[in-house]
């Protein structure tokens, strides 16, 4: 799958990772990679599902913050409910340990 991603063939890479996970299981790294490929291939709903699964398997606070950031962006793009979108902003905020970030001149959320 990595070779196809390097060639820019995200469709084939995504399909290969789907086949791999069907046989080998879904580790955090594979789920995160599949989610990124899903975004690259326009599969926003799949990307959101995969990022949620990766989030449930993540143990690292920084990684969790980045996943919430990705989910915030994708759900905003998909026009999910404001409550659901803000949940990811709040969860991200818990991971930045008092640092502030600027997005469109508003101190709310960090751009990923």
C-alpha positions in Angstrom: 0.0 0.0 0.0 2.9 2.4 0.8 4.3 2.0 -2.7 1.0 2.9 -4.2 0.6 5.9 -1.9 4.1 7.1 -3.0 3.0 6.8 -6.6 -0.1 8.8 -5.9 -2.5 5.9 -6.4 -4.5 6.4 -3.2 -7.4 4.4 -4.5 -5.3 1.2 -4.8 -3.6 1.9 -1.5 -7.0 2.2 0.2 -8.3 -1.0 -1.3 -5.1 -2.9 -0.3 -5.4 -1.6 3.3 -9.0 -2.7 3.4 -8.0 -6.2 2.3 -5.2 -6.2 4.9 -7.4 -5.2 7.8 -10.0 -7.8 6.9 -7.3 -10.4 7.5 -4.9 -9.0 10.0 -7.1 -6.7 12.2 -7.2 -3.0 12.7 -4.3 -1.5 14.5 -4.2 2.2 15.4 -1.5 2.8 12.7 -3.5 1.1 10.0 -6.7 2.8 10.9 -5.0 6.3 10.9 -3.4 5.5 7.5 -6.7 4.3 6.0 -8.5 7.4 7.4 -5.9 9.7 5.7 -6.3 7.8 2.4 -10.1 8.0 2.7 -9.8 11.8 3.0 -7.5 11.8 -0.1 -9.9 9.8 -2.1 -13.0 11.8 -1.1 -14.5 9.2 1.3 -15.3 11.7 4.1 -17.8 9.4 5.8 -15.3 6.6 5.8 -12.6 8.9 7.0 -14.7 10.0 10.0 -15.5 6.4 10.9 -11.9 5.4 10.6 -10.6 8.3 12.6 -13.1 7.5 15.4 -11.8 3.9 15.4 -8.2 5.1 15.5 -9.1 7.4 18.4 -10.6 4.5 20.4 -7.3 2.7 20.0 -4.9 5.6 20.6 -3.0 5.8 23.9 -1.0 8.9 23.2 -2.5 12.3 24.3 -0.9 14.2 21.5 -2.1 11.8 18.9 -5.6 11.9 20.4 -5.5 15.7 20.1 -4.5 15.4 16.4 -7.3 12.9 15.7 -9.8 15.2 17.3 -8.5 18.0 15.2 -8.9 15.9 12.1 -12.4 15.0 13.1 -13.3 18.6 13.8 -12.2 19.6 10.3 -14.0 16.7 8.6 -17.3 17.1 10.5 -17.2 20.9 9.9 -16.8 20.1 6.2 -19.6 17.6 6.3 -21.8 20.1 8.2 -22.5 17.9 11.2 -24.3 19.3 14.2 -22.5 22.2 15.9 -22.7 20.2 19.2 -20.8 17.3 17.6 -18.3 19.5 16.0 -17.6 21.4 19.2 -17.1 18.2 21.1 -13.9 17.6 19.2 -12.8 21.2 19.8 -13.3 20.7 23.5 -11.5 17.3 23.5 -8.6 18.8 21.5 -8.4 21.6 24.1 -7.9 19.0 26.8 -4.7 17.8 25.0 -2.9 21.1 24.5 -2.0 21.8 28.1 -2.8 25.5 28.3 -1.3 26.5 25.0 -3.4 28.6 22.7 -3.7 28.5 19.0 -5.2 30.8 16.4 -7.6 29.9 13.6 -9.0 32.6 11.4 -8.0 35.2 14.1 -10.1 33.4 16.8 -8.5 31.7 19.7 -10.5 28.5 19.6 -8.9 25.6 17.9 -5.6 24.6 16.3 -5.3 24.1 12.6 -4.0 20.7 11.8 
